[in-house]
């Protein structure tokens, strides 16, 4: 993982963006909304996704954390590679733990749910503001704990709109980036 993805993982923004993605991908055809998507913290990083069906049965995708597996999916699609990247040694895997995330400690996740629920250009604005906040952290301009505050303050300064073109979404992203940069400048004073 690169620095940006590492930071997004540590703030749980990556999970928030994945929630928005899941609702956008599955919501229209399967009626999946934000109240049907949960995030759980799983320290072993073996369970990568789970789906619970209407009858209560759950299926999951499990593998050891190895990015070669999803890269292999992409390279071989629609087939599967025969190389067992991420294969689990079931004899040594002792436990699978899950717990709800602390939304107070991981405010980026809460911000993502809120942006997704608001819809329109808000998810794009969230992403743009987060990009600038993470860049600010990686450059040593803000602290890690300031990332969600920068994103939240940037979103408070701009309005979300109902996008009717790609240009509207790109402009919303630009506005969020500008607002986040201003928040960082204010924090530096």
Buried (B, 14 or more C-beta within 10 A) or exposed (E): EEEBEEBBEBBBBBBBBBBBEBBEEBBEEEEBEBEEBEBEEBEBEBBBEBEEEEEEEEEEEBBBEBEEBEEBBEEEEEEEEEEEBBEEEEEEEEEEEEEEBEBEEBBBBBBBBBBBBBBBBBBBBBBBBBBBBBBBBEEEBBEEEBBBBBBBBBBEBBEBBEBEEEEBBBBBBEBBBBBBBBBBEEBEE
